Amino acid sequence: MDLKTNLRRNANSSFQIAEGKAVVMLAVNSNIFTLNEIGTVIWELLEHPMTVGELVKGAQAKFPEDDPEIVREDIREFIKECLKEQLLIQED
């Protein structure tokens, strides 16, 4: 997956912010996921489809004091896990 990869939320998911964290439910299997701080930021950024590069820029703007490489790696890991769980959809 490169920085130009387009992502969007799975249309079969719903979410709510509780105590600063996104709680996401996938309707297909009723699985519930509680996202950490960076996951919540990414989920909010994905209100509309975006590229991985746009997500990285948006997250780095929210965490300017953090090492950019660590933020990028956290985002990649989050995206990888969300694709596996079908919370996010990769668009061509």
Secondary structure, 3 states (H helix, E strand, C coil): CCCCCEEEECCCEEEEEECCEEEEEECCCCEEEECCHHHHHHHHHCCCCEEHHHHHHHHHHHCCCCCHHHHHHHHHHHHHHHHHHCCEEEEC
